[in-house]
């Protein structure tokens, strides 16, 4: 047996005689109340929950009758009372606690069923400041924490999904709950209030424009357990934060088995990239492998955009993730199913496309309903040993940047479009990144190298291989624009790109050797622009 306090052992079994029910989400509450009542459990409740249970014809006592104090201030004060919290926190086997309960007329509460004001839903819906504040629950978290602390005697349920297990316990064991069950429910309860408070504190930081609050907590709700993590020996799960951003966390799985850890990571990367291409400006496709794009393209139709993206590196695209910026139609679906693909994600999917994709039952098909706004603010986080690195989302777009021509020759209109395209893609490539693009299509992508020169060379090699596969006389890097997501520290990276056939370069600038790089560009009659914005991605 566990120790409660003063070396009092916690009982294994506790009879549920009195239950307090106070829920915002009333899913299953009437059925639960009816089952508890049938077991002879006295029901206490508040506000709307009390009305719901009473309307079902069940005997239920309003908490105000227990406290002898009315619910006041629009319901802000109703359960914050010693007769409630004393009934939750009292150690039943402690003589002093028993005496205090008797002296003050406090009755024990053995079961508490609570879920909180829908703060997350109000925030996602874009509620104004007063409305959002009003949906911060106070009494609920206080009762949850009190009950969870005293789990030696009190069962606390915060999730309707746990109602069946509770009823099974009560039915199988003469109306009693086991200590192990109460422990698990207490752990779940503290996690719930922690995530709830995290959401509130992060909202305040956002609303008040506090970039670096003294305490930063990121909470999430378990979406699903996974078979394994990044590798088979690692355990993993997917948690959702409630952020109202279209993507893999909000998508509907139309077909296929559960997404893996790597699938989710790669699908997120793919959808964030393709969202950089607005549908009103034309169809676009991004193909991702191991979180890096291996082909990105626009086209007059979605199927053409897909074909052009695939042409960049059809070898790497095998087993990849395909993201589309507009409705997946039948023609595009017919082309995609010719290649082994792990996941397709799109804003919408036509019925004809669904039928075609269904020929490949293991192919995961996701529909999101919308694209994320690439300009929207937000936070990203990653763990390090003993800490979190938190930063604003990289929502800088090349369309919004003031491009500075630094060479004698200015880019042509087509070169400028190719520059912007390449830089938009480079933002989503692991550093060091070099991207060649021509006519709205990636020609070669070099990702994640320690040397930027190597990235330029690898991208050129990829372009040559793609040209051979397509039967082209020369690679698409000939006459292309090249983007570097960070400044070119030496002229060697530029010279490698020029050797591959690039005629225009876009880069942030800012190196101590910028002039050396500019001089090399001028010597080869290459146009170069500086963005002043870097897109490191690690």
N, C-alpha and C positions, 0 to 999 in steps of 0.2 A: 504494500500500500504506500501511496505517496504521502508526504507530510504537508499539511495545510498550513498550520502555524502553531507555535507553542508545542511542537511535536505531536500534534493531533493528526492521526492518519486519515486520509481521505477514504470515504466508503466506496466500495466497488459499485454497489447498486444504490440508486436513489429513486424512490417512488415519486412520480409526478402527480401532485395533488392540485397544484395551482399553476396556470399558464397565463402569461401576459402576451397578447397578440396585438401588434401595432405595425402595420405594413403600408408602404406606398404602392408597391407592386402587389396587387391582390390575387395574383395567379395562385389557384389552389387553396386559398385561405379558408373558404367556406367548407370545402371537403375536409381540410385538416381540422377545423374547429368542430365539425360534426363527429369526426372520428375520436377526437379528444373527449368531447362531451359524452360519447357512448362509453368511454372508459371511466366516466365519473370524475373527470378533471374539471375543476372550477375554472371558468374562463373570465379573464379580465381584458379590457380593451379600451381603445381611445378613439375619438373622432370618427373619421370615415370608416375605419375598420370595425368599430363598434356598430355603426349603422348597418354595414354589410352583413355582419354576423347575425344581428338581431333580425334583419329583414329575412334571413333564411329560417327564422322560427326557432333559433337556438337561445338558450338562457346565457346571458353575458352581462357582466357587471362593468359599469363605466369606472375607470380609474378614479374619477373625481369622487365617487362614493367611498372609495378606500381612503383617499387622502383627506376627505372632508374639506376639499378646496376646489373651487370651480376651475375649469380650463379658461385661461385668460390670455389677453394680448394676441388675439387671432390665432390661438393654438401654440404660440411660442412657449408658453409655460403650462405644462400639464403633467408631465411625469418627473420633473425635477423636484422631488419631494422625499423627505426621509422615510416615509412609509413605503415608497417604491424602492428607493436605493438601499434602505435597511433590509428590505425583504430579499434584495438581490445579493447583498454583500455579507449578510450574517453567516458566520461559521456555526452551523447547526449543532455541532458537538462541543462548542465552547460554552462553559457555564456563564461567563460574563456576557457573552453575546445573547444567550438565551434570556438572561435577566433583563437586558436592555430591550429586547423584543417584547417581553412581557410588560415591562414598565411603560413602554410607549405605544403599545397596541399594534405592533408590527407583525404582519403575517409573512411567512416565507413564500417566495415565488420560485418554483422549481424548473420552470421552462419559460424561455423568452423567445419569441419569434418576431424578428424585426428586419425590415429592409428600409433603406434610407430615402430621404427626399431625392427626387431625380435630378440632382445637380448636374450630372454628366449630360443628361438629355437636354436640359435647358441651355447648357453651354454650347452643345453641338448645334442646337437650333438657332443660336445667335441671339439669345435673350439679352436685354439691356442690363445695365449695371444693377439697378435696384431689384429687378426680377431675379437675376442670378444670385445676388446676396440673399434674397428671401428664401431661396431654395437650398441654403446651407443648413443642414440638419444639425441640431444641437442635442436635443434630448435623446434622439436615437443612438448616436455614437456613445453618449454617456452610459446609457443602459447596456449597450453591447459590451463596452469595456468592463463595466461592473460585473456583468454576468460571466464574461470570459475569465476575468480574474478569479472569480469564485466558482470555477468549473468543477471544483470538488463536489459541489452540491447543485449547481445550476447548469442546465443544458441551454445553449444559445444557438439559434439557427438564424442565419442571415441570407439563406438562399433557398428558394422554393424547391430546387433540385434535391435538397436533403430531407424534405418532408416524408417521402416513402421510407427511407431508412429509419427515421424516428418512429414512425408508426409500426414498422416491423419489430423494432426493439420493444416497444410498449406491449404489442400483442403477444410477443413470444416470451416475455419475462414479467408477466403480472403487473404491467404498467410502470416498469422500472427502466431506467437507462443505465448503461455500463460506463464506468470511469473512462475507458479507452475512447468511447464515443464522445463523451463530454470534452475530453482533451482535444480530439481532432476538430470538433466544432469550435472550440475556443481558439485554436490556432487559426482556423479559417476566419473567425470573427475579427481577430486582431489584424489579419492581412487585409480584410475588407475595409476597416476603418483607416488603416494606413494608406491604402490606395485612394480612398475617398478624400482624405486630408491632403494627399499629394496633388490630386486634381485641383482642389481648391487653392492651395498655395501657389501652384503654377499659374492658375488663372489670375490670381492677384498680381503676380509678377508681370504677367503679360499686360493686364489692364493698366497697371501703374508704370509700365515701361521700366521695370527693374531687371536689368540684364543679368546681373550676378547676385541673386539673393543669397543670404548667409547660409541657408540650408536649402538644398535642392534634392527633391525626391521624385522619382519617376515610377508611377504605379501602373499596374496592368491587371487585366482579368484573363484568366486562363481560357484560351480559345480551344486548344487541343493539345493532348500529349502526343509526342511523336515516337516513332519506332526507334529512332536514334538521332544524333545531332549531325555535326559536320562530318563525322566519321562514325562507323558502327559501334565503337567502344564508348561513345559519348552519349549520355542521356540528354534529352532536349524537350522543350515544350514551346508553344507559340502563345504569347500573351498580347492582348490588344490594349492600347492605351486610351481608346475612346476619342482620339483626335479625328476630327471631321475632315479627313483627307481621302479622296477616292484612291483606291489602290488595292493591293493584295489583301489587306486586312478587312476591306469592305466588300470584296468581290463575292459573287455567287459562283460556286463550283457547279457547272452545268453537267459535267460528266468527268469520269476518271477517278482514280484512287486518291487518297489523301496526299496532299503536297508534303514533300520532305523539307527538312531544314534548309537544304541547299536550294530546293525549288523556290521556296518563299523568298530567300535572299536574292536569287537571280531574277525572279519575276518582279520583285520590287524595283530592282535596278533597271530592268527593261521598260517597265511602265513609266517610271520617272523620266527616262530618256525620251521615249516616244511622245510624251506630253509636251516636250519642247517644240513640237511641230503642230501648230494649230490646225485643226481639221478644215477650217474655212479657207486655209491656204493650200489645201490639197492633201491627198492621202499620204501616209508615211508608215514605214515599218522599221522596227529595230529588232535585231537578232542578238541575243546575249548568250555567252558561254562563260561560266565561272565568274559572273559579275562584270565581265567586260564585253563591250559590243564587238561582234565580229563582222557586222554588216548593218548599215543604216542607209535608207534611201527614201526619197519621195518619188512620185510618179503620177501620170495622168489618171491612173486608176489604182485601186488598192492592190490588185494582183500584179500590176507592173511594179509598184513600189516594193512588193515582196520579192519579185524576181530579181530586181536590181540590188536589193539588200543581200540576198542569197549569193549573188554573183561575186561579191567582195571576197568571201571566204567560205565556200560551200563545204569544205572539209571540216572546219571548226564548227559550222552550224549544226552538224550532226549531233542530235541529242541536246539541242539548245532550247532556249526560250524565245518565243516569237510574240512581240508586242505590236499592236496596231492602234492607230489613232482614230479610227472610224469603224463603222459597222462592218463586221466580218461577213462578206457575202459568199455566195456559192462558188464563184470563179476562183476566189482566193483560197477558199477551203480546199478545192480540188487540187490546187498546186501544193498546198502545205502538206496534205496527207501523203504526198509522194516521198517525203523526207521523214526520217525518224525524228520526232520532236517530243520534248517532255511536256511543255506547257504552251498554250496559246492564251493570251489575255487581250481583251478588246472592250471598248465601251459598250458595244452591243453585238449581238449575233443573230443573223437571220435564221428563220426556221429551216430553210434549205441548207444553210451552212451547218446547222446542228445535225441534220440527218447525214451529211457527208462525213463530218468529224466522228459520228457514231460508229463508222466502220472501223475506227481505231479505238477500241474501248479503254485502253490504258492511257490514251492521250488526255491530259487534263485540259479542260476548256473552262475559262473563267470569263464572266461578264461583270463589268463594274458599274455601268450606267452613266459614268462621267469620267473625264480626265482630271487629274490633279492640276491645280494652277501653279505653273512653274515660278510665278512671281510671289506666291503667297508666303508669308512669314511662317516660322515654326522652329522647332528645335530638333537637333539630332544628338545622339549620345552613343558613346562606346565605352566599354569597360577597360580599365588598366588595373594592374595589381593594386588593390587597396583603394581604388577610386573610380570616378567617372569623368570622362571628358565630354563636356556639353558645349554646344555651339549653335548659333543660328544656322538654319538651313541655307545652303548656297543657292540663293534665288536671284543671282545676277544673270541677266540675259544679254547676249551680245547685241541684240536689237536696241537695247537701252544704253549701250556704251558709246562714248565719244571716241571714235576711231581716229587715230592720228597717223597720217601718211608720213613716213620718216625717210623714204628713199626719193631719188630724183624722179623715178617713174611712178606715177600713181596707178593703182590697179584699174583695170577695165571694169565695166559694170558686171560682166560675167564673173571675172576673178573675185570681185567684191562679194558677190552672192556665194561663190564657192568658199571663200574665206569664212564667211559667217556660218555656213553650213558645217564646215570642218571644226570651227571653234565651239559650236553648239554641241557637237558630238564629243570633242575632246574633254569637255566638262565632265563627262560621264565615263571616262576611261581612267583606269588606275595609273597613277603617276609612276615614272615619267611617261608622258603620253605624247605621241605624234600621230596626227591623222591627216591623210591625203584625201581630198574630195574633188569631184568634178561633175558638173551638171546635176547637182542634187543627189549625189551618190558617193558613198565612201569608196575610195580606190584602194586604200591600204591603212591598217590600224596597227600601231606599235604600242604595246601596253606594259606597264609595270616593270620597266627595266631600270637598273641602277644608273645607267648611262643614257642620256638623251640621244646620243649618237646611235647607240644600239637600237633604241626605239625607232629612229628614223630608218635605219637599215632594215630592221625586221618588217616594218610597214611596207617598204619597197619590195622586199622579197615576197611578201604576201600578195602584193599587186602583180608581180611577175607570174606567180603561180596561178592567180585568178585569170590572167590574160591567156595563159596556156589552156586552162580549162574551158574558156569561152571561145578559143580559137582566134583570138585577136592578134593582130600583127605586132602590137606594142601594148604595154600596160597602161591602165588609165591614169597612172601618175604623170604621164606625158601631158603637159599643159594643165596640170592640176594646181589647186591651192593647197598649202600645207599649214596645219595649225599645231602649235605647241602650247600646252595648257599653262606652262610657266615660261619664264624668260629663257632665251638661248644664251647660256653662259659663255660660249665660245662660237667662233664661226664654223667649227667643224660640223656641228649638227645641221646648220644651214647648207653647207656644201654637200652633205650627204643627200639632203632633200633636193637640191638643185641637180645633183647627179641622177636622181630618180626621175627628173623631168618637171619638178615643180617650178612654176613661173611667178607665184605669188605666195607670200608668207604672212600669217597673222600670229602674233604673240603678245604677251603682256608688256614686254620691255622692263627696264629697271635694273639691268645688269651693269656692273662696273665697266663691262666691255661692250656695251651697246654699240658704240661707234665702230668698233671692229666688225661687228656683225652687219651693221648698216653699210659699211664700206664694201664688204664682200657681196652684199646684195646688189649694190650699185655697179660693181665690177661685172656682174653677170646679168645686168639689166633686169633684175627681179624686183617686183614691187613688194613693199613691206609696210604693214600697219601695226601700230601698238594699240592695245586695248586699255592698258593701265589696270586691268583686273586679272588676277590669277585664279586658276581653278584646280589647285592641288586636290587629289582624291586618293586617300590611303586606306 
